[in-house]
Amino acid sequence: MAIKFQYNKTALQSLNKQLNMRIKALPTIKNKEAALRLEVKKAKGKTLELEQKLVAKLESRAINSGLWNEFIPGLIAISNVEIKTHKIAGVKIPILARVIFNEKEFSLFDKPKWFSKGISTIKELAEIVTEKEFFTRKMILLDYARRKTTQKVNLYEKVQIPGYQDAILKIKRFLEDEENLSKSAQKIVKKRQQKKMEEMV
């Protein structure tokens, strides 16, 4: 990254300020990146855990799969999903508060006894699927934020900080050279003046 600057003390002060700001911010950004990386790993683990739980529940119910042909699908449906938000390392994440179901009335005398258990099974499966979706979304959001933070760390570490250091060094060298030239010029003028004084005497 080419940093635009002028060869003067004002530019030097400005660049020093920018450099110090980035050096101070870098550890915080690195900590944020580490925290996000850990949270992505946790969310991924929880997503896999819920996937396995869902598969296990479905397999355990597969024995009675013939009974499900009698079940009326419209008896239960998700009517609402309550969501809360939570900040993780500065990233807003949706969190599942609860799943609200809409249950239709049915006669216990006209329908098989297992219908009540069937409704609770469907609720359980729907809650697992919904929670899994939330953790998948959480993982995607956190991973996106982590990648952005990694880019910022790399920008600071590999581009901006070295760029500012290089620019500061160039200005310092230029100002030193200018000062040395000025001193040399003063010495030459002084010698000439002394020579003229000597010639006059």
N, C-alpha and C positions, 0 to 999 in steps of 0.2 A: 504494500500500500504506500503510494507516494504521498507524503505529508507535505502540504504547501506551507511554506514559512518564509519569513524575511530574516535577513542577517542583522538583527538588532537585539538589544537587551529586553525589549518588551515582548518580542516573539519568544525569546529564551524563557522568560518567566511564564508565559502562557503555555508553552510546551511542557515545562517542568510541572505545572499545575495539572495538565492533562495526563501526564505520565504517572504522577503520584496518585491521582484519582483511580487510574486503572490498576495500579499495583495494589492499592488498598482494597479494591473491589474484587480482585481475582480470587482470594481465598474464599470469600462468601459465595461467589459463583461456583467455585469448585465443590464447596459443601452442598450447595443446592443440587448440583449434578449428581453427586454421590447419593443424596437423599432420594432423588427422583429415580435413580437406577435401582435402589433398594425397593422402592414402592412398586416399580414396574415388575420386579421379580416376585414380590408378594402377590400382586394382582394376578400375574400369570399362574402362579401356584394355586391360588384360590379358584381361578377359572377351570384349571385342570381337575381340581378336587371336586368341584360342582359337576363337571362333565362326567366324572367317574361315578359320583353319587346318583346322577340321573340315569346312567346306563344300568347301574345295579338295581335301582328301583324298577326300571322298565323290565329288566330280566326277571325280577322276582314276581312281577305281575303277569308275565308272559304265560304262565301255567294256566291262569284263568282267562286268557284272551278270548275264548269262546263266549264267555259271559258278557263281554263288552259289546257284543252284537245286540244285546237286548237293551243296553243303556241308551238313554235319550240325551244326545249331545247338548241340546239347548237348556238343560236343567241348571247348568252352572257356566258362568262366563266372568271374565275379569272386567269389572266396571271402572276401576281406577287404580292407578299406581301412585302412591304418595312418595314424593322425592324430597330429600334434604340435600343441601350442598355443604361441602366440607373443603377447606383449603389444605392442600398438601404441598409444602415448599412453594407457596404462592400460586398454586394452580387450583382453580375451582373444579371440584369433582362432584358429580351427582352420586348420591347414596340412596339406596332403596330403604325407605322407611317402612312401608308395608304395602301389601297387595290387597285390594278390596274386591271382593267377589259379589256378583249378583246371582243369588240362588232363587230358582223358581220353586214354588210349592208343588209337592206331589203326594199322592195318597200312599201311605205305608201299607195299606191293605191291598191295593191294586198292583203294586210293584214288588219285585223281589226284595228280600231282607237286605241283601248286599248293596242296594242303591245308596244307602247312607254312607257306607264304607267307601263306595265308589266315588262319591262326591268328595270325601276327605282325601282320597288318593289323588284325584284330579287337582285339588287345591294344592296338595303337597308337590306334585309334579310341576304345576304352573309356577309355584313360588321358586322352585329350584331353577327352572328355565329363566324366569325373570331376573333372579339374582345373578345367574351366570351371565346374562346379557349386560347387566350393570357392571360386573367385574371386567367383562371384555371391553366395554366402553371406557371404564376407568383406566385399563391397561393402555388403550390406544391414546387417550388424552395425556397420560403421564409420559408415555414413550415419545410423543410429539414434543412435549415440553422439555424432556431430557435431551432430545436431539438438538433443539434450539439452544439449550444451555451449553451443550458440548460445542456447538458452532461458536458461541460467544467466547467460551474458554479458549478455543483455538485461535479465534480472531485476536483476543487480547494477548495470549502467550506468543503466538507465532508471527503476528503481523503488526499490531498496533504498538505494543510495548517496545519491540526491537526498532520499529520505525521511528518512534518518538526519541528513543535513546540515540539512534543514528543522527537524527535531525539536530538534537541538542549538542552532540559532539561536533557536528559540522559548524554550528553557530559559534560554539566556544572556540574552536580553532580559528575561525574567521575573525572573531573579536580579539583573540590573542595576537594573531598576525597583524591586525589593524593597529593594535596597541604597540607592538614591536616596531612597526613601520613608523608610527608617530614618534616613538622615542628616538629611533634612529634619525628621523628627519630633524628632531629637536637638537640632537647632538651635532649633526652636520651644520645646522644654522648657528649653533653656539660656537663651534670651531671657526666658522667663517667670520663671525663677529669678533672673536678673539684675535684672529689673524689680521683683520682690518684695524683693530685697536693697536696691535703690535706694529703694524706698518705705519700707523699714524704717529706713533711715538718715536 
